[in-house]
Amino acid sequence: MDEALDRMTEGRAEADLVADFALPVPSLVICRLLGVPYDDRDHFQNLSRTLLNTLEELTAAQEEILEYMRGLAARKLEQPEDDILSRLAARDNLTLDDVANTGALLLVAGHESTANMISLSTALLLDQPEQAARLADPAAVPGAVEELLRLLTIVHTGLPRVALEDVELGDTTIRAGEAVMALLSTANRDKACSAAPAPALSTS
């Protein structure tokens, strides 16, 4: 992280937060944890961005990521190292496809969500300099992180659920067999759910 900050500031009048810091730092961390070669980051980052495009492009990108992870998992099985993929590949109850699917999920989610949170949190704090100033106190940082996660809500929907029986939820009856999906971005801004937000960051 320090190296990324140094590259952003040394001899430069301006820098791109996303390209120079928000994306490289979480990519490096997740690569080290999983055992993915960091030199391959441009490839999987491009594929991750493609997942947000058309259905045809999404399907092709998903398969390419899975194929990449299958090959990497096979190498980890033959030459294990001290990383998550090697440990998963060594498990008797997991196939290479299981390992590839888990690795692909962690790889994409592990850098995209964090990069987005870094970028959006920085933009919000630049817009609220009085709140940013409070973070000079290290004790305020944990509360600010939790509040930023609540306020910005990178993942917008929860897992779908199906009612097994009739359920009364507030003034609404959910009938047995009906599907429900929580909208996290709505719930996280509901004052009834967040009556006492962390004091390090105001909400609007």
C-alpha positions in Angstrom: 0.0 0.0 0.0 2.8 2.4 0.9 4.4 1.7 -2.5 1.2 2.5 -4.3 0.8 5.8 -2.4 4.4 6.7 -3.2 3.8 6.1 -6.9 0.8 8.4 -6.7 2.6 11.3 -5.1 6.3 11.2 -6.0 7.0 13.8 -8.8 3.4 14.0 -9.9 0.9 16.9 -9.9 -2.1 14.6 -10.3 -2.9 10.8 -10.1 -5.8 8.5 -11.0 -7.0 7.0 -7.7 -8.7 4.0 -9.3 -5.9 3.0 -11.6 -3.0 3.9 -9.3 -4.4 2.8 -5.9 -7.9 1.5 -5.5 -7.6 -1.3 -8.0 -3.9 -2.4 -7.6 -3.9 -2.7 -3.8 -6.9 -5.1 -3.4 -5.8 -7.0 -6.5 -2.4 -7.6 -4.9 -3.9 -8.7 -1.6 -6.4 -11.2 -3.2 -3.7 -12.5 -5.5 -1.4 -13.3 -2.6 -4.1 -14.9 -0.6 -5.3 -17.1 -3.4 -1.9 -17.8 -5.0 -2.8 -16.1 -8.3 0.2 -14.7 -10.2 0.0 -10.9 -9.8 1.4 -10.5 -13.3 -2.0 -11.9 -14.5 -4.0 -9.0 -12.9 -4.7 -7.1 -16.0 -6.2 -10.2 -17.6 -8.7 -11.0 -14.8 -9.4 -7.3 -14.2 -10.5 -6.9 -17.8 -12.6 -10.0 -17.5 -14.2 -8.7 -14.3 -15.2 -5.5 -16.1 -16.7 -7.6 -18.9 -19.0 -9.3 -16.4 -21.0 -6.0 -16.3 -21.7 -6.0 -20.0 -24.1 -8.0 -22.2 -25.2 -11.5 -21.4 -23.2 -12.9 -24.2 -20.0 -11.2 -23.1 -20.7 -12.0 -19.5 -21.0 -15.8 -20.3 -17.8 -15.7 -22.3 -15.9 -13.8 -19.5 -17.2 -16.2 -16.8 -16.1 -19.3 -18.8 -12.7 -17.7 -19.4 -12.2 -16.9 -15.7 -13.2 -20.4 -14.8 -10.9 -22.0 -17.4 -8.0 -19.8 -16.0 -8.8 -20.9 -12.5 -9.1 -24.6 -13.5 -5.6 -24.5 -14.9 -4.2 -22.7 -11.9 -6.0 -25.2 -9.5 -4.5 -28.1 -11.4 -1.0 -26.6 -11.0 -1.6 -26.0 -7.3 -2.6 -29.7 -7.0 0.7 -30.8 -8.5 2.9 -28.1 -6.9 1.1 -26.8 -3.8 2.1 -23.6 -2.1 1.0 -21.7 1.0 -2.2 -20.2 -0.4 -6.0 -20.7 -0.4 -6.1 -22.4 -3.8 -3.5 -25.0 -2.8 -5.4 -25.8 0.3 -8.7 -26.1 -1.6 -7.1 -28.3 -4.3 -5.8 -30.6 -1.7 -9.2 -31.4 -0.3 -10.5 -34.8 -1.2 -14.2 -33.7 -1.2 -13.6 -30.9 -3.8 -13.3 -31.4 -7.6 -11.1 -29.0 -9.7 -14.3 -27.4 -10.9 -15.3 -26.8 -7.3 -11.9 -25.2 -6.6 -12.1 -23.2 -9.8 -15.6 -21.8 -9.0 -14.6 -20.9 -5.5 -11.4 -19.3 -6.7 -13.1 -17.3 -9.4 -15.7 -16.0 -7.0 -13.1 -14.9 -4.5 -10.9 -13.4 -7.2 -13.5 -11.2 -8.7 -15.3 -10.3 -5.5 -12.1 -9.8 -3.6 -10.8 -7.0 -5.7 -13.8 -5.4 -7.4 -15.8 -4.7 -4.3 -12.8 -3.4 -2.3 -11.7 -1.2 -5.2 -15.2 0.3 -5.5 -15.4 0.9 -1.8 -12.0 2.7 -1.7 -13.0 4.9 -4.6 -16.5 5.8 -3.5 -15.4 6.3 0.1 -12.7 8.7 -1.0 -15.2 10.7 -3.2 -17.6 10.9 -0.3 -15.0 12.1 2.2 -13.7 14.7 -0.3 -17.3 16.0 -0.5 -17.4 16.1 3.3 -14.1 17.5 4.4 -15.3 18.1 8.0 -16.0 14.4 8.3 -12.7 13.5 6.7 -10.9 15.6 9.3 -12.3 13.5 12.1 -10.4 10.5 10.7 -7.2 12.1 12.0 -8.2 10.3 15.2 -7.4 6.6 14.7 -10.2 5.7 17.1 -12.7 7.1 14.7 -11.6 5.0 11.7 -13.3 1.6 12.6 -16.7 3.4 13.0 -16.2 5.3 9.8 -15.4 2.2 7.8 -18.6 0.5 9.1 -20.7 3.6 8.3 -19.2 3.9 4.8 -20.0 0.3 4.1 -23.6 0.9 5.3 -24.1 4.1 3.4 -22.5 3.2 0.1 -23.6 -0.5 0.0 -21.5 -1.9 -2.9 -23.7 -5.1 -3.1 -27.3 -4.0 -3.6 -29.3 -7.2 -3.2 -29.3 -10.0 -0.6 -29.8 -13.6 -1.4 -33.3 -14.5 -2.6 -35.5 -16.4 -0.1 -38.8 -18.4 -0.6 -41.3 -18.5 2.2 -42.1 -22.0 3.4 -45.3 -20.8 5.1 -47.3 -17.6 5.4 -45.3 -14.9 7.1 -46.5 -11.6 8.5 -43.8 -8.9 7.9 -44.9 -5.5 9.1 -48.2 -4.8 7.3 -47.4 -7.3 4.6 -48.3 -11.0 4.3 -45.8 -13.1 2.4 -47.6 -16.2 1.2 -46.0 -19.7 1.2 -44.1 -20.2 -2.0 -43.6 -16.5 -2.7 -40.0 -15.2 -3.3 -38.5 -12.3 -1.4 -35.2 -10.4 -2.0 -33.9 -7.8 0.3 -32.7 -4.5 -1.2 -29.6 -3.8 0.9 -29.1 -0.3 -0.3 -32.6 0.6 0.8 -32.4 -1.2 4.1 -29.0 0.3 4.9 -30.5 3.8 4.5 -33.6 3.1 6.5 -33.6 5.1 9.7 -35.6 2.4 11.4 -32.7 0.0 10.7 -29.8 2.4 11.4 -31.2 4.6 14.1 -27.7 5.2 15.6 -25.1 5.4 12.8 -21.4 5.5 13.7 -20.5 9.0 14.8 -17.4 9.2 12.5 -19.5 10.0 9.4 -22.7 11.9 9.0 -25.4 10.6 6.6 -27.6 12.3 4.1 
